[in-house]
Amino acid sequence: MAVLEELRITGLGVIEDTTLPLTGGMNVITGETGAGKTMVVTGLGLLFGGRADAGRVRAQPGRAVVEGRLRLTGRVAASVHARVVDAGGEPDEDGSVLLSRTVTVEGRSRAHLGGRSMPVSMLGEVGEQVVAVHGQSDQLRLLRPAEQRAALDRFAGPEHEKRLDELREAYTRWRRVVDDLADRRRNARERHREADLLRLGLDEITRVDPQPGEDDELKAEAQRLEHAEGLRTAAQTAYQCVAGGAEPTDEVADATALLGVARRALEAQAGTDPALADLAARIEEAATLVGDVSSELSGYLAALDADPARLQTIYERRAALRTLTRKYADDVDGVVAWAERARARLADLDTSDDVLDELDRERQRLAAEVAELAVRLSASRREAASRFAGEVTAELAGLAMPHARIEVAVLPRTPGRSEPTLEVDGAEVGIGPDGADEVELRLLAHPGAPALPLQRGASGGELSRVMLAIEVVFAGSGGPPTLVFDEVDAGVGGQAAVEIGRRLARLARSHQVLVVTHLPQVAAFADRHLVVAKDTGGAVTTSGVRMVEDTERARELARMLAGLPDSDLGIAHAEELLAVAARERRP
C-alpha cells in the first residue's frame, strides 16, 4: 500500500502556497469553477515526473514547487525503497519517502527524491508504481485500439504477460534474421567490397602474426641488448661486492663473508646478553637474502648476451609491427583486437549461397514459432476478453446503466503498409511485437442496440461511467495503490452520480483515492473533503485549500447542489446526502 500523506504546492497557477493533508481512504477536492482544482492534479503530475509547463508558473516568486510525502508499506514499499536507495536517495526513518519538483518561469526543472537531487525520470519511475491519474485525456486515450489492447493485456494476468514476453522475444529474433537476410541480398556488392578489404588486412596481419604485448617485450629486450656492456659491468660489480671476486685468489671483501664474521662474533657473546642472539638471528636472515641476490646476479650475468644478430632480428620485427600499428591500431594489442573484429564482421558479410540458405531456414523456423505464439496469445486474449467484458458489464449495472453491455472483440490484425505480415492460423495478417490481434471495446447501450466502438457508441456521461467501471475492475487485479480521478464524472447526474460515489468509496477500501469533482453526490462519500477557494481580495488572485467537516462540509455540498451555501433547504438536502453516504460506507 502507498499513501500520499501530504501534498504542498507553491507558485503554480492560481495557487500561491497551500498544503493538502490527505488520508488513506477517499479524498474529494471540490471548489468553484476556476478556483484551481485542476492545479492540484497538475501538481500531482509534476510531482510524479510529468511534463513541466513554464506558462503555469507564477511570476512571483518565479518558480513552482510541488512537494509530497509517500508512506509505503508491503510489496510496493520494498520495490520503491530499493529503487530510491539504488539511485542514492534515502527513505526517512519512519519508512516514508519525500519527493519534490521545482519548475522555474524559464522552464528549468529540478527533482529531488529521498533527500537527493535526481533526474525527473526517477520521479516518473516511482509514479508508475504508486499512482494512476485518470481524467478526460485518459478517456480519449482509452479510445485508441492500441490502448484497448494494452488494457486487456494488463487485465489478463501474469501467465498472459509471460506469453506476451515470449512472443516479443521471438518476434525480435525473427525480425533481426529477416532484416539480416534482406540486407545481405540487397547489398551483396557492397558487402563483397568490404569483405575484400577486410581479407587483405587479415592476410597482412596473419603473415606478421603479432602476439598480445609483444611490442613492449621486444622494446625491453632491445634496450637490454643495446646496453649489454653497461649492464654487465653493473651486475659484475654488484656480484663481486656481494659474493667476492670472480677468482678464488681475488682479495675482495664480500658481503657474505663479512656477515658471517658479524654473526659468529655475536653468537660468541650471546650467552652473556640474549639481545645479541636476536641480532645474530637477524644477521643470519640478511645473509640468506644476500645469498639469494648473489645467486640471481650470477644467473643474470650468465644470461646476458650482447648478440648483434638477435638485436637485428628484433629491429626487423619491431619494424613489421610498426607497419601494422600505422594501419590498424595504436598498438599491437589493438591490432590483435582489430583482427578479431574483422573476422566477426566477415562472418556477417558472408553472402554465399550456403549462408543465405541457412538464414532463410532460420527465418522460416522463427516465423513458424512467432505464428504459433501469436495463436496462443490470441486464445489467451479471447478468454480474458470474455471475463473482462463480463466484469465491466456487471459494474455498469451498478452505475445506473443496467441494460448496457460491454463487448471486447479480439480481431485479426489488418496488415498495414509498413507492417510485416505473417500467416497465422491459415490467414495472412499483420504482426507486431504485441501479436496479431486488434482489440476493440464495444458498447451496447441497451437491448437491441448495435454493438458500437466506444468512440461512437458512448456519450460523454456513459464514457465516464465505462472508464470508472474499467478502473474498478482493474483495481481488483492489482495496479497502483493510489488512484486519481479528475472530473471523470463529467456529464453525469442523478442516480448515476450516487452510484459513481458509491463505486469510488468501494475503491477506497483497498486504495487511496483522490477525486476532483463537481458532483455533491460523489463528494458526500469522501473520507476527507478538501475545498479549493479563490481569494480575489488582493491585487493578484490566489487560491488555497482547506479541509471542511461537519456543518462547513454540509454548506459546501449545499453550494454544489444549488449554489446557495446558506440555504436551509440546501443544507438539509446536503445533510441527507451525507447520512446516506455514511450508511453506505459502513462495512
N, C-alpha and C positions, 0 to 999 in steps of 0.2 A: 504494500500500500504506500502511496505517496500523497502527502497533503501539502499544498501551498498554504502555509500558515499566515503569511503576511505579504502584502504587495505595496510598495511605495512608488509613487510616480511623481516626478518633478519636472516642470518645464515642458510638458507635452500637450500640444493643442491648447484647449481652454483650461487644462489642469495646471495650476501653478505649483502646488505641493499638497499631496494628500496620501493617506495611508489606508489601505483596506485590510481590516482584520478578518481573516477567512476561517471557516470551520471545515471539519471533515465531511459534513453532510451536503445539503443543498443550499448554495449561496445564490441569492437573487439580487440583481442590480437593476434598479428602476430609476426613473427621472424624466423630466420634461424633454420633449424633442429638442435637440441641440444643446442639451446640458453637458454632454461629454461622455455619455455611456460608451460610445464606440471607442473613445480614447482608452478605456480600461482594457478592451480587447486588443487594441493596438499595442498598448504597453505590454500585455502578455506575449504578443507576437514578438516584440523586440527582445523581451527577456529570454525567450527560448530560440533565439537565432534568426528571427525573421528579418526581412529586408528593411533597411532604415530609409525613411523619407525625411530629408532635412527640412522640407516645407512644413512639417508638423512641429518643428522645434520652436519654442517661444523665443522672441528676440532678446528678452531679458529672463534669465541670465545668459542666454546664448547657447545653452545645451540642455538636452533632455536626459534624465537619469531614471532608470527603472531598476528597482532592487526587489529581490524576493528571497524568502526563506523556505526551503523544502525540508519537510521532516519525512524521512524514509524508513520503511520497515519491510521485512520479508525479502522476497526474491529481488524486487526492484532495488532495494537498498544495497544489497550485495553487488549488483551489477553496476549501479551508478557510482557507489563509493570506489569500486575498483577502477573505474574509468577516470574518476577525479584524481585519485592517487597516482595513477599511471601518468597523468598529464602534469603532475607536480602540485596539484591542489591538496587541500586538507579539510576534511569534514570537521565540524565543531565537536566538542566533547560529548554533547548530547545526541550525536548522530545526524544533526541537521546540516544542510549544505546551503551556503549563501551564494547567490547569483546576482550579477549586476551588469547593466548595459548602459553605455553613455553614447549619445549622438550629438554632435555639435551642429551649429547652423551652417557650417561649411560642408557638412556631410561626413566628417570623420567619425569613425565608430570604434569604441573600445569595449572589451568584455572582460569580466572577472568571474572566476569560479573557484570556490573553496579558498578565497583569500589570495589567489594568484591571477596575474594577467594571462588571458587565454585568447586563442583565435575565436572569432564569433562562431565558427563551425562547431566548436566544442559545446556551446550552449544549445546548438541545434541537435547534437547527438543526445544530450540529456533530455531535451524536449521531446524527441521521438519516443523515448522510453516512458515518460511520465505524463504527458499531456496531449490531448487531441482537441483541436479547435474546429467547431462546426458553425458555419454561417451561410449566408446566401451564396457566397462564392463556392462553398463546398457543395451546395446543392447543384450548382451549374457543373462543377467538376464531375459529380456522380452521373451526369447525363452522358458523359463520353464513354464509348464502348470499352476502351482500354481500362478505364477506372472501374467499370462494372465487372470486368473480368478479374481485375485485381481484388475487388471486394469479395467476389465469390471464392477466390483462391485463399484469402485470409480466413474466411469462414470455414472452409473445408477441413482444416485441421492439419496437424503435424505430418501425418502419413502422406497426405496430398502434397504438402510442401516438399517432402523428400522426393516424390515422383517429379515434381516441377524442377527441383535442383538437378536430378538425374537427366531430365530432358535438356535443360540448359547446357549442362556439361557436354552431352553427346552432340547437341546442335553446334556448339563452339568447335568441337573437333571436326565435325562434318564440314562446316563452312571453311575451316582452315585448309582441309585437304582439297575441297572444291576450288578455292581461290589459288592454291599452290599449283594444282593441275592446270588450271586455265592460264596462269601466268607462264608456266613452262611452255605451253603450246603457243601462246600469243607472242612471247618474247624470246623464241628459240635462237634467233640470230644474235641478239644482244647477249644472251647467256653464253653462246659459243665463244663470242669475242672476249667476254670477261673470263671465261674458263681458260682460254688460251694464254692470257696474260698471267693468270694465277699459276698455271703449269710451268711457264717459263721461270717465274720466280721460285717455285718449289724445286725445279730442276737445279737451279743455281745454288740454292741453299743446301740441297741434298748432296751435291758434289763437295761442298765445303764441310758439311756435317758439323755445324757448331754445337758445342755442349754448354749447358747452363753454367754460368760462372767462369767459363773458360778464359775470357778476355782478362779478368782480374788475376787469375792464376798465372797466365803467361806473362803478364806485366811484372808480377812479383818475381818470377823465375828469371826473366831477362835482367831485372835490376840486380839480382844476385850474381849472375854471370858477368855483367858489365863491371861489377865492383868486387870481383873474386879475390884479387890480391889484397885489397884493403881489409876485406872480411877475414881472410886467412891470417893476416898479421894480428888483428884484434883478438881473434879466437885463440891463436897460439900464445900470445902474451898472457891472456887470462888463464889459459890452461897451465902454463908454467908457474904462474903465481899460486894457483890452487893446488896443483899436483906435483910441482917440482920441474926440473929441467927435462929437456927432451931426451938426454942421455943420462945413464946412471952416474957418470963422472961429473955432471954439472953441479956446481956448488951454488945452488939457488935454494934459499929457504922457502919451502912451500907451506901453504896454509894448513894442509892436512897434518904435516909433521908438527908444526907449531901448536895446533890444537891438541895433538896427542901429548906433547910435553906439558901443556897447561893442565890437561885433565889429570895426568899422573901426579903432578905436583899437589893438586888439590886433594886428590884421593889419599895421598900420604898423610895429610893432616886432618882428614875427615873425622877420625876418631876423637880428636881434640875438640873440634867445633862442627856440629852436624850441619850448620849453614853451608860449609864448604862442600859437603856431599851433594846438596841440592844444586849448587853451582856447577859441580863436576858433571852431574847428570845433564844439565842444560848444555854444557860444552860438548858432551858426547852427542847430543841431538844435533848441534851445529856441525859437528864433524861428519855426521851421517848426511846432512843436507849438502855440505861441501863435496862429499864423495859423489853424491848424485850429480851435482853440477859438473864435476870433473869428468864423469862418465859421458854425460851429454855433450860436453865440449869435445871430447875425443871422437865421438860419433859424428859431430858436426864437421870436424876437420877432415875425417875420412871421406865424408860425402861431398865436401866442397870440391868442385872441379871446374876449372876455367877451360870450358870446351868451346872453342870458336865455331865448330861445326854445329853444335847444338844451338848456340846463340843465333847463327844464321838461319837455322830452321825456325826458330821462334819468331825472328823478324818476318820471315815469309808468311808464317801462319797468321800473325797479327795483321799483316797487310791484307790477307784474304778476308779476315773477319771485318776489317775496316770497310772493305768494299761492300759487304753485306749491310753493315750498320749505316752506311751512307744512303742505301736504297730503301731499307725496310724498317729500321727502328733505331733508337738511340744507343742501344747496347745489345750484346749477344743474347741476353735473356729475352729482350723484346723481339729479336729476330726469330728465336725459337717459338715464341707465342704467336708471331705473325704466321709462321708456317702452320701451326695448329689451326688457327682460324681459317687459313686458306684451304686446308684440307676439308674442313667442315663446310665451307662455302662451296667448294667444288661438288660436294655431295648434293647441296641444294640446287646447284646449277645444272645438274645432270638431266639431259633431255633425251636420253637413249630410249629406244622402244621398250626395253625391259623395265626401266624405271617408270615410264608413263603407264605401262600396263599394270604395274604393281600399284601405283597411285590410283588408277581407275578402279581396280578391285577393292582397294581400301575405301574409296568414295562410295561404291555400291554397298559395301558392308555397313558403313556408318549410316548411309541413307536408310537402309532397312532397320537399323537399330533406332534411329530417330523416329521413323514411321511407327514402329511398334510401341515406343514410349509415348508417342502422341496419342495413339489409340487408347492406351491405359489411362493417360491423363484425361482424355475426353470422357471416358466412362466414369472416372472419379468426379469430374465436374458435373456430369449429369446427375449422379447420386447426390452430390452436395446441393445442386440447384433445386432438387425436389425438397430437401429438408429446409433450405434457406427460404424458398417461396412459402412453404407451409408455416414457418415460424413468423415471417414478416406479415403474412396474411392474418395470423392469429392476433398479432399486435394491432393491426389496423382495425380489427373488430372492436378492440378496446379504445380506439381513438376516434369513435363516432363515425367509422366507415365500415359498418357491419356487413355490407353487401359487396365491398370491394375485395378484389383478389389480385395477388401478385403472381406473375409467372416469370420464370427465369429460363430463357431459351438459350441452349448451347448449340450453335450452328457451325457448319464447316466454314472455314475462313476463306473469303473470296480472294483469289490471287491479285496482288497489286502489280503495278508496272515495274517497280524496282524491288519487289519482294520475291525471294526464291519460292519455287513450288516443289511439291513432292507428292508422290502417290501414297495416300493414306487410306486404308480400308477400301481400296479399289477405286478411289476418286482422286483427281488432281486438285489439290488445294494449296492455298498459301500457307507457308510455315514460317514461324519465327521462334525466338528463344522461349516464348511463352506457350508454344504449341500451335495447333492447327484449328483453334476454335475462336469464334466470335461469341461473346456473351451479351445478351440484351435483356434488360429488365423491362417487363411489360405490365401495365396496369389494366385490369378490368374493373372499371369504376362501379358497375352494377350488373346484375344478371342480364344476359342478353347483349351486353355491350361488347364490341370487339376488343381483343387484346391489343393495345397500342403501346408503343415505346413510351417511356416516362416523359420524354420531352414533348410528346404530342398528346398523351392521354391524361396528364395530370395538371390541374390548376395550381396556382401558387400555394393555396392552403393545403391542397392534397399533397403536393410535393413536400411541404414541410412535415406533414404527418408521416409520409413514407420515409423521409430521412430519419425522423425520430424513431420510427419502428425499426429501421435497419440498425440504428445505433443501439437500441435496447437489445436486439438480437446479438450484435457484436459484443456487447458488454458481457453476455453470458459465455462468450468464447474467449475471454481474456482481453488483451489490449491495454492501452494506457490507463492508469488508475485515476487520472484527473481529466474530466470532460468539460469542455467549454462550449456553450450554445449561445450564439449571437443572433437573437431575434429569428430563430428558426420557426417561431410560431406566427410569423407574419401572414396575414390573410386568414387567420383562424379566429373563431369566436364561439360564444355559447358553450354547449356541452362539449364540443371538441376541445375547447381551451381547458376545461376542467380535466378532461382525460389526459391532455398533454402534461398538465401539472402533476397529475397522479403518476404518470409514467416516469417523469423526471424525479419525483420523490422516491419511486421504487429504485431507480438507478442509483440514487444517493445512498441506498443502504449498503452498496458494495463499492461505490466510487465517490470521489469528491466531485461535485457538480457545481459549475458556475454558469448562471443563466442571466443573460441580458434580455429583458422582456418588457413589453408594454401592456401585457395582459394581467389584470388583477387576479384572475382565476389561477394563473400559473404562480404569481408571486405569493399567493396565500399558502402555498405548500412549502415555503422556504424554512430551513432551519435557522438561517441568518439572512436578514433583509438589509441591504445597503442602498442608500439613495444618493444619487449624484445631483447636486443642487448648484445652480448657477448664481453667481454674485455679480450684479451689474452696478453696485453702489460706487465703485471707484472709476478711475479714468479708463481702466482696462478690465474687460470681462474675464472673470475666472470661475472655475468650478472646483468644488470639493466633494468629498464623500463622507457620509455619516451613517452610523448604524441606527436603525429605528426598532423600537419594541413597544408592545402593549398599545396604549392609546395613540401614540405617534405613528405606529405602524398602521393602525386602522385608518387614520387620517390620510396616509399615503395611498392606501388602497381605495379610499373614497375619492381621492383626486383622480386616480386611474380609472375608476368606474364612471364618474360623471363630471370630472373637472371641478368638483366642489369639495375641497377638503374639510370645510366647516359645516357641511350639511348633515343634520342629524339623521336623515333618511339614508344618506350615502354611508355614514359611519355605521349605522345599524346593519346595512347590507354587507359592509366590509367585515364587521364582526361575525356575521353569519357565515361568510366565506371562510374566515379563519377557523371557526368552530368545526365546519365540515372538513377542512383540510387536516386539522388536528386529529379528528377521529380517523381519517383515512391513513394517517401516518403511524397510528398505533400498530405494533406488531400483531 
